[in-house]
Amino acid sequence: MLARYTGASLGLLVFTIVVTAGLIVRNPGTITPSRSIFAFFFFALIGLVLGRTAQLVVAERKHKWDTEIHKRYHGMQTSTAGDGAENRSTGQACGSIAS
């Protein structure tokens, strides 16, 4: 979704700039629209590539961050897992029922 928004925003920005520049320098009526449409599609494509790259960077960073949190959480959990937990039904340590 970020790629589409980036592409559309960049394309519309350039379209507006090219139309405004064409009107300021008083280009003929056929030149300004053709240049602005070409610029729109060209920069929309560039925006799609930039947006997709940004999506990949964010997704990679999120995955790395989630992995680090997962390692920390399981590292803390494994150190406290066998610290003399008792089974509530038998009252024996380590959950052993047949002793």
N, CA, C and O atoms as a MOPAC input file, in Angstrom:
PM7 MOZYME 1SCF
protein

 N      0.82600 1    -1.17700 1     0.00000 1
 C      0.00000 1     0.00000 1     0.00000 1
 C      0.88000 1     1.25500 1     0.00000 1
 O      0.55400 1     2.23700 1    -0.66600 1
 N      1.97900 1     1.22600 1     0.73500 1
 C      2.89100 1     2.36200 1     0.77600 1
 C      3.45000 1     2.65700 1    -0.60900 1
 O      3.63200 1     3.82000 1    -0.96800 1
 N      3.72000 1     1.62700 1    -1.38100 1
 C      4.27500 1     1.82100 1    -2.72600 1
 C      3.27800 1     2.55800 1    -3.61800 1
 O      3.66600 1     3.44700 1    -4.37600 1
 N      2.00300 1     2.19700 1    -3.53600 1
 C      1.00000 1     2.87600 1    -4.36500 1
 C      0.83000 1     4.33700 1    -3.96500 1
 O      0.71800 1     5.21400 1    -4.82200 1
 N      0.81300 1     4.59100 1    -2.65800 1
 C      0.69100 1     5.98200 1    -2.20400 1
 C      1.89100 1     6.82200 1    -2.63200 1
 O      1.73400 1     7.96300 1    -3.06600 1
 N      3.07700 1     6.25900 1    -2.51000 1
 C      4.28600 1     6.98200 1    -2.90700 1
 C      4.27900 1     7.24800 1    -4.39900 1
 O      4.59000 1     8.35800 1    -4.83100 1
 N      3.92900 1     6.24900 1    -5.19000 1
 C      3.87400 1     6.41900 1    -6.63500 1
 C      2.86100 1     7.46300 1    -7.06200 1
 O      3.14700 1     8.31400 1    -7.90400 1
 N      1.67600 1     7.39300 1    -6.47800 1
 C      0.63700 1     8.35900 1    -6.83300 1
 C      1.01300 1     9.77200 1    -6.40200 1
 O      0.80900 1    10.72600 1    -7.15300 1
 N      1.55200 1     9.90700 1    -5.22000 1
 C      1.93400 1    11.23600 1    -4.72200 1
 C      3.03900 1    11.85900 1    -5.55600 1
 O      2.96400 1    13.03100 1    -5.92600 1
 N      4.05700 1    11.07700 1    -5.85000 1
 C      5.16800 1    11.60300 1    -6.64500 1
 C      4.71300 1    11.92900 1    -8.06400 1
 O      5.11400 1    12.95100 1    -8.62000 1
 N      3.88700 1    11.07900 1    -8.65200 1
 C      3.38300 1    11.32700 1    -9.99600 1
 C      2.52700 1    12.58600 1   -10.06900 1
 O      2.68500 1    13.39200 1   -10.98600 1
 N      1.62400 1    12.75900 1    -9.11000 1
 C      0.77000 1    13.94800 1    -9.11000 1
 C      1.56400 1    15.22000 1    -8.82800 1
 O      1.26200 1    16.27600 1    -9.38400 1
 N      2.56900 1    15.12600 1    -7.97500 1
 C      3.40600 1    16.28600 1    -7.70400 1
 C      4.12000 1    16.74600 1    -8.97300 1
 O      4.11800 1    17.93300 1    -9.30100 1
 N      4.72800 1    15.80100 1    -9.67700 1
 C      5.44300 1    16.14700 1   -10.90900 1
 C      4.47300 1    16.61500 1   -11.98800 1
 O      4.78800 1    17.53800 1   -12.73900 1
 N      3.30800 1    15.99900 1   -12.07700 1
 C      2.29500 1    16.42700 1   -13.03700 1
 C      1.93200 1    17.89800 1   -12.81600 1
 O      1.85900 1    18.68000 1   -13.76400 1
 N      1.70700 1    18.25900 1   -11.55900 1
 C      1.36300 1    19.64000 1   -11.23000 1
 C      2.50400 1    20.59700 1   -11.56700 1
 O      2.27100 1    21.68500 1   -12.09500 1
 N      3.71900 1    20.19900 1   -11.26500 1
 C      4.87900 1    21.05100 1   -11.55700 1
 C      5.04100 1    21.26300 1   -13.05900 1
 O      5.29600 1    22.38000 1   -13.50700 1
 N      4.89300 1    20.18700 1   -13.83800 1
 C      5.07300 1    20.30300 1   -15.29200 1
 C      3.95800 1    21.14900 1   -15.91600 1
 O      4.22500 1    21.96300 1   -16.80000 1
 N      2.72900 1    20.96600 1   -15.46900 1
 C      1.62900 1    21.77900 1   -16.00300 1
 C      1.84300 1    23.25300 1   -15.65700 1
 O      1.66900 1    24.12400 1   -16.50900 1
 N      2.21700 1    23.52500 1   -14.42600 1
 C      2.45700 1    24.91100 1   -14.01000 1
 C      3.60900 1    25.53200 1   -14.79500 1
 O      3.51200 1    26.67400 1   -15.24400 1
 N      4.69800 1    24.78200 1   -14.96300 1
 C      5.83600 1    25.30100 1   -15.72700 1
 C      5.44300 1    25.54300 1   -17.18300 1
 O      5.85700 1    26.54100 1   -17.77400 1
 N      4.65900 1    24.65300 1   -17.76200 1
 C      4.20300 1    24.83100 1   -19.14100 1
 C      3.31200 1    26.04200 1   -19.31500 1
 O      3.38600 1    26.73500 1   -20.33000 1
 N      2.47200 1    26.29900 1   -18.33000 1
 C      1.61000 1    27.47900 1   -18.39600 1
 C      2.40400 1    28.77600 1   -18.19800 1
 O      2.09300 1    29.79700 1   -18.81100 1
 N      3.41500 1    28.73000 1   -17.35000 1
 C      4.22100 1    29.92800 1   -17.09700 1
 C      5.00200 1    30.34400 1   -18.34300 1
 O      5.06300 1    31.52600 1   -18.68100 1
 N      5.60000 1    29.35900 1   -19.02400 1
 C      6.39000 1    29.69200 1   -20.22500 1
 C      5.53000 1    29.74100 1   -21.48700 1
 O      6.04700 1    29.95100 1   -22.58400 1
 N      4.23100 1    29.54800 1   -21.33300 1
 C      3.25000 1    29.64900 1   -22.42400 1
 C      3.53500 1    28.67100 1   -23.57700 1
 O      3.58800 1    29.05700 1   -24.74400 1
 N      3.71300 1    27.41900 1   -23.21700 1
 C      3.86100 1    26.37100 1   -24.23300 1
 C      2.52000 1    26.17400 1   -24.93800 1
 O      1.47400 1    26.50700 1   -24.38100 1
 N      2.54200 1    25.63400 1   -26.16300 1
 C      1.28800 1    25.34900 1   -26.87000 1
 C      0.42400 1    24.34400 1   -26.10400 1
 O      0.92600 1    23.58400 1   -25.27600 1
 N     -0.86100 1    24.35000 1   -26.38800 1
 C     -1.81800 1    23.49600 1   -25.68400 1
 C     -1.61900 1    22.01400 1   -25.87900 1
 O     -2.12300 1    21.22500 1   -25.08000 1
 N     -0.90300 1    21.60200 1   -26.91000 1
 C     -0.67500 1    20.17100 1   -27.12400 1
 C      0.61300 1    19.69600 1   -26.46000 1
 O      0.73600 1    18.51500 1   -26.13800 1
 N      1.54500 1    20.56500 1   -26.25500 1
 C      2.83500 1    20.18200 1   -25.67400 1
 C      2.71100 1    19.96900 1   -24.16000 1
 O      3.19600 1    18.97100 1   -23.62800 1
 N      2.06500 1    20.90300 1   -23.48200 1
 C      1.98700 1    20.83900 1   -22.01200 1
 C      1.29700 1    19.56800 1   -21.51500 1
 O      1.85100 1    18.89900 1   -20.64100 1
 N      0.12300 1    19.20000 1   -22.02300 1
 C     -0.50900 1    17.95900 1   -21.52300 1
 C      0.30100 1    16.70200 1   -21.83400 1
 O      0.38000 1    15.79700 1   -21.00400 1
 N      0.90300 1    16.63900 1   -23.02300 1
 C      1.66800 1    15.43700 1   -23.36300 1
 C      2.90100 1    15.29600 1   -22.47100 1
 O      3.22000 1    14.19400 1   -22.02400 1
 N      3.58800 1    16.39600 1   -22.21200 1
 C      4.75600 1    16.33500 1   -21.31600 1
 C      4.34400 1    16.00900 1   -19.88500 1
 O      5.01500 1    15.23800 1   -19.19900 1
 N      3.25500 1    16.59200 1   -19.44800 1
 C      2.83400 1    16.36000 1   -18.06300 1
 C      2.36700 1    14.91300 1   -17.85800 1
 O      2.62700 1    14.32500 1   -16.80800 1
 N      1.68400 1    14.33800 1   -18.84800 1
 C      1.25400 1    12.93700 1   -18.72400 1
 C      2.45500 1    12.00100 1   -18.76000 1
 O      2.51300 1    11.03900 1   -17.99400 1
 N      3.40700 1    12.27000 1   -19.63600 1
 C      4.63300 1    11.45900 1   -19.68000 1
 C      5.36600 1    11.55000 1   -18.34400 1
 O      5.79700 1    10.53200 1   -17.80200 1
 N      5.51000 1    12.76800 1   -17.81100 1
 C      6.20500 1    12.94900 1   -16.53100 1
 C      5.44400 1    12.25200 1   -15.40000 1
 O      6.05500 1    11.66900 1   -14.50400 1
 N      4.10700 1    12.31400 1   -15.44600 1
 C      3.29900 1    11.64900 1   -14.41900 1
 C      3.59000 1    10.15200 1   -14.38600 1
 O      3.88600 1     9.60700 1   -13.32300 1
 N      3.51100 1     9.48500 1   -15.52700 1
 C      3.73700 1     8.03900 1   -15.55300 1
 C      5.16900 1     7.66900 1   -15.20000 1
 O      5.40600 1     6.68200 1   -14.50400 1
 N      6.12200 1     8.45900 1   -15.68000 1
 C      7.52800 1     8.17200 1   -15.38900 1
 C      7.80400 1     8.28700 1   -13.88800 1
 O      8.42300 1     7.39800 1   -13.30200 1
 N      7.35500 1     9.36200 1   -13.27100 1
 C      7.62900 1     9.54600 1   -11.85000 1
 C      6.72100 1     8.68600 1   -10.96900 1
 O      7.09100 1     8.37300 1    -9.83800 1
 N      5.55900 1     8.30200 1   -11.45400 1
 C      4.74200 1     7.34900 1   -10.71100 1
 C      5.45000 1     5.99700 1   -10.63600 1
 O      5.40600 1     5.32900 1    -9.60300 1
 N      6.09700 1     5.59800 1   -11.72200 1
 C      6.87800 1     4.36100 1   -11.72500 1
 C      8.05400 1     4.46000 1   -10.75500 1
 O      8.32300 1     3.52200 1   -10.00500 1
 N      8.74700 1     5.58400 1   -10.77100 1
 C      9.84800 1     5.78400 1    -9.82500 1
 C      9.32200 1     5.74300 1    -8.38900 1
 O      9.95100 1     5.14500 1    -7.51600 1
 N      8.17800 1     6.37100 1    -8.14300 1
 C      7.57500 1     6.35700 1    -6.81200 1
 C      7.17800 1     4.96500 1    -6.36800 1
 O      7.30400 1     4.62600 1    -5.19200 1
 N      6.69400 1     4.15000 1    -7.30600 1
 C      6.35700 1     2.76500 1    -6.96100 1
 C      7.59200 1     1.98900 1    -6.53100 1
 O      7.54900 1     1.22800 1    -5.56400 1
 N      8.68500 1     2.18000 1    -7.24600 1
 C      9.93500 1     1.48900 1    -6.89400 1
 C     10.43300 1     1.95900 1    -5.52700 1
 O     10.81700 1     1.14200 1    -4.69000 1
 N     10.42800 1     3.26500 1    -5.30300 1
 C     10.87300 1     3.79700 1    -4.01300 1
 C      9.96600 1     3.33900 1    -2.87100 1
 O     10.44700 1     3.00200 1    -1.78900 1
 N      8.67200 1     3.32800 1    -3.11100 1
 C      7.73200 1     2.88400 1    -2.08800 1
 C      7.89300 1     1.41300 1    -1.75500 1
 O      7.82800 1     1.02200 1    -0.59000 1
 N      8.10400 1     0.60000 1    -2.77700 1
 C      8.31100 1    -0.83700 1    -2.54400 1
 C      9.60500 1    -1.08600 1    -1.77500 1
 O      9.66200 1    -1.95200 1    -0.90200 1
 N     10.64400 1    -0.31700 1    -2.10800 1
 C     11.90000 1    -0.43300 1    -1.38300 1
 C     11.70300 1    -0.05600 1     0.07900 1
 O     12.22200 1    -0.72700 1     0.97100 1
 N     10.96400 1     1.00400 1     0.32200 1
 C     10.69100 1     1.41900 1     1.70200 1
 C      9.89300 1     0.34300 1     2.44400 1
 O     10.14500 1     0.09100 1     3.62300 1
 N      8.94200 1    -0.28800 1     1.77100 1
 C      8.17800 1    -1.37100 1     2.39500 1
 C      9.08600 1    -2.51900 1     2.80000 1
 O      8.95100 1    -3.06400 1     3.89500 1
 N     10.00800 1    -2.88900 1     1.92300 1
 C     10.91500 1    -3.99200 1     2.22400 1
 C     11.83300 1    -3.66500 1     3.38900 1
 O     12.09500 1    -4.52000 1     4.23500 1
 N     12.32300 1    -2.43200 1     3.43700 1
 C     13.20500 1    -2.02500 1     4.53100 1
 C     12.45800 1    -2.07400 1     5.86200 1
 O     12.98400 1    -2.58100 1     6.85300 1
 N     11.24200 1    -1.55300 1     5.88500 1
 C     10.45500 1    -1.55100 1     7.11800 1
 C     10.10600 1    -2.97800 1     7.53800 1
 O     10.19100 1    -3.31100 1     8.72000 1
 N      9.71900 1    -3.81700 1     6.59000 1
 C      9.36800 1    -5.20400 1     6.91000 1
 C     10.58000 1    -5.97700 1     7.44100 1
 O     10.45700 1    -6.76700 1     8.37700 1
 N     11.74400 1    -5.74400 1     6.84100 1
 C     12.95600 1    -6.41800 1     7.30000 1
 C     13.32400 1    -5.97600 1     8.71000 1
 O     13.70300 1    -6.79900 1     9.54300 1
 N     13.21300 1    -4.69000 1     8.97500 1
 C     13.53800 1    -4.17200 1    10.30600 1
 C     12.54800 1    -4.70600 1    11.34900 1
 O     12.94300 1    -5.04900 1    12.46300 1
 N     11.27100 1    -4.77400 1    10.98900 1
 C     10.26700 1    -5.29300 1    11.91700 1
 C     10.51900 1    -6.76300 1    12.22200 1
 O     10.38500 1    -7.20000 1    13.36500 1
 N     10.88300 1    -7.52100 1    11.19500 1
 C     11.17800 1    -8.94300 1    11.39800 1
 C     12.38700 1    -9.10400 1    12.32000 1
 O     12.38400 1    -9.95200 1    13.21200 1
 N     13.40700 1    -8.29900 1    12.10300 1
 C     14.60900 1    -8.36900 1    12.94000 1
 C     14.27500 1    -7.99600 1    14.38300 1
 O     14.74900 1    -8.63400 1    15.32300 1
 N     13.46200 1    -6.96700 1    14.54800 1
 C     13.07200 1    -6.52900 1    15.87700 1
 C     12.24400 1    -7.60200 1    16.58100 1
 O     12.46300 1    -7.87900 1    17.76000 1
 N     11.29900 1    -8.20500 1    15.86700 1
 C     10.48000 1    -9.26900 1    16.44800 1
 C     11.33400 1   -10.46700 1    16.83700 1
 O     11.08300 1   -11.09600 1    17.86500 1
 N     12.33800 1   -10.79200 1    16.03000 1
 C     13.22800 1   -11.90800 1    16.33200 1
 C     14.03000 1   -11.63600 1    17.59900 1
 O     14.19700 1   -12.52500 1    18.43300 1
 N     14.52800 1   -10.40700 1    17.74400 1
 C     15.28400 1   -10.05700 1    18.94700 1
 C     14.41400 1   -10.14500 1    20.19200 1
 O     14.85200 1   -10.65600 1    21.22200 1
 N     13.19100 1    -9.65300 1    20.10200 1
 C     12.27900 1    -9.72100 1    21.25000 1
 C     11.94700 1   -11.16800 1    21.57400 1
 O     11.88500 1   -11.55100 1    22.74200 1
 N     11.73400 1   -11.97700 1    20.53100 1
 C     11.41800 1   -13.39400 1    20.73300 1
 C     12.57200 1   -14.10300 1    21.43200 1
 O     12.34500 1   -14.90100 1    22.34100 1
 N     13.81300 1   -13.82100 1    21.01600 1
 C     14.98800 1   -14.43700 1    21.64800 1
 C     15.10000 1   -14.00500 1    23.10300 1
 O     15.37800 1   -14.83100 1    23.97200 1
 N     14.88800 1   -12.72300 1    23.37800 1
 C     14.97900 1   -12.24400 1    24.75800 1
 C     13.91100 1   -12.89500 1    25.62700 1
 O     14.18400 1   -13.32100 1    26.75000 1
 N     12.69200 1   -12.96900 1    25.09900 1
 C     11.60100 1   -13.53200 1    25.88300 1
 C     11.84000 1   -15.00200 1    26.18300 1
 O     11.67600 1   -15.43500 1    27.32400 1
 N     12.22100 1   -15.76800 1    25.18400 1
 C     12.45400 1   -17.19700 1    25.40100 1
 C     13.71800 1   -17.43900 1    26.19300 1
 O     13.81200 1   -18.45000 1    26.88800 1
 N     14.69700 1   -16.54800 1    26.11500 1
 C     15.90000 1   -16.67200 1    26.93600 1
 C     15.57600 1   -16.49500 1    28.40200 1
 O     16.12900 1   -17.20300 1    29.24300 1
 N     14.69200 1   -15.56800 1    28.72900 1
 C     14.27200 1   -15.36000 1    30.11600 1
 C     13.38500 1   -16.50400 1    30.58500 1
 O     13.46600 1   -16.92300 1    31.73900 1
 N     12.54300 1   -17.00900 1    29.69500 1
 C     11.59700 1   -18.03700 1    30.06700 1
 C     12.29700 1   -19.37400 1    30.32700 1
 O     11.91200 1   -20.08200 1    31.25800 1
 N     13.29800 1   -19.73700 1    29.54600 1
 C     13.96100 1   -21.02400 1    29.73100 1
 C     14.80400 1   -21.04600 1    30.99800 1
 O     15.00000 1   -22.11600 1    31.57400 1
 N     15.30800 1   -19.90800 1    31.44900 1
 C     16.10900 1   -19.90400 1    32.66200 1
 C     15.25200 1   -20.07600 1    33.90400 1
 O     15.77700 1   -20.49600 1    34.93600 1
 N     13.97800 1   -19.77700 1    33.85900 1
 C     13.10700 1   -19.90200 1    35.02400 1
 C     12.14700 1   -21.07800 1    34.91000 1
 O     11.33800 1   -21.28300 1    35.81500 1
 N     12.20300 1   -21.85800 1    33.83500 1
 C     11.21700 1   -22.91800 1    33.62000 1
 C     11.36800 1   -24.06600 1    34.61400 1
 O     10.34700 1   -24.58700 1    35.06300 1
 N     12.56500 1   -24.49100 1    34.98600 1
 C     12.75000 1   -25.64900 1    35.85500 1
 C     13.17800 1   -25.28300 1    37.25900 1
 O     13.95600 1   -26.02300 1    37.86100 1
 N     12.71600 1   -24.19700 1    37.79900 1
 C     13.12600 1   -23.75900 1    39.12300 1
 C     12.21000 1   -24.30900 1    40.22000 1
 O     11.73700 1   -23.55200 1    41.06800 1
 N     11.96200 1   -25.59700 1    40.20800 1
 C     11.19700 1   -26.22200 1    41.27600 1
 C      9.70600 1   -26.00700 1    41.19800 1
 O      9.05500 1   -25.82100 1    42.22600 1
 N      9.15600 1   -26.02800 1    40.01400 1
 C      7.70700 1   -25.86700 1    39.87900 1
 C      7.02400 1   -27.11400 1    40.41200 1
 O      7.48500 1   -28.23400 1    40.18800 1
 N      5.93900 1   -26.91300 1    41.10600 1
 C      5.21600 1   -28.05000 1    41.67300 1
 C      3.93200 1   -28.31500 1    40.91700 1
 O      3.31300 1   -27.40600 1    40.36400 1
 N      3.54600 1   -29.57900 1    40.90500 1
 C      2.27200 1   -29.95900 1    40.32300 1
 C      1.20100 1   -29.71800 1    41.37700 1
 O      1.32200 1   -30.22200 1    42.49400 1
 N      0.17200 1   -28.97400 1    41.05700 1
 C     -0.85400 1   -28.62400 1    42.05200 1
 C     -1.65200 1   -29.83900 1    42.53400 1
 O     -2.09500 1   -29.88400 1    43.68200 1
 N     -1.83000 1   -30.81900 1    41.64700 1
 C     -2.64900 1   -31.95600 1    42.05400 1
 C     -1.91500 1   -32.90800 1    42.98600 1
 O     -2.53900 1   -33.54300 1    43.83700 1
 N     -0.57000 1   -33.01900 1    42.83400 1
 C      0.17600 1   -33.97500 1    43.66700 1
 C      1.03400 1   -33.31300 1    44.72000 1
 O      1.37000 1   -33.93500 1    45.72800 1
 N      1.40200 1   -32.02600 1    44.49500 1
 C      2.26100 1   -31.34800 1    45.44000 1
 C      3.72200 1   -31.74100 1    45.28900 1
 O      4.55400 1   -31.35500 1    46.10900 1
 N      4.04400 1   -32.50400 1    44.25100 1
 C      5.41200 1   -32.96300 1    44.05200 1
 C      6.12600 1   -32.00800 1    43.07100 1
 O      5.49300 1   -31.39100 1    42.21300 1
 N      7.43200 1   -31.90700 1    43.21900 1
 C      8.24000 1   -31.07600 1    42.35700 1
 C      8.34700 1   -31.69700 1    40.97300 1
 O      8.24100 1   -32.91400 1    40.82600 1
 N      8.55200 1   -30.88000 1    39.97600 1
 C      8.77500 1   -31.28000 1    38.57600 1
 C      7.56600 1   -31.97500 1    37.95100 1
 O      7.70400 1   -32.56900 1    36.88100 1
 N      6.43400 1   -31.92800 1    38.54900 1
 C      5.23500 1   -32.46600 1    37.94300 1
 C      5.19600 1   -33.96800 1    37.86800 1
 O      4.40100 1   -34.50300 1    37.09600 1
 N      6.01400 1   -34.69100 1    38.63100 1
 C      6.04800 1   -36.13800 1    38.56400 1
 C      4.87200 1   -36.72100 1    39.34500 1
 O      4.69200 1   -36.42600 1    40.52700 1
 N      4.08800 1   -37.53900 1    38.68000 1
 C      2.91800 1   -38.13100 1    39.33000 1
 C      3.22700 1   -39.51800 1    39.85000 1
 O      2.74200 1   -39.89100 1    40.91800 1
 N      4.02700 1   -40.30200 1    39.12000 1
 C      4.28000 1   -41.70800 1    39.48500 1
 C      5.56100 1   -41.84700 1    40.28600 1
 O      6.51200 1   -42.45300 1    39.79200 1
 N      5.63100 1   -41.31800 1    41.48900 1
 C      6.82500 1   -41.50400 1    42.31800 1
 C      6.47400 1   -42.24600 1    43.57400 1
 O      7.34700 1   -42.50200 1    44.40400 1

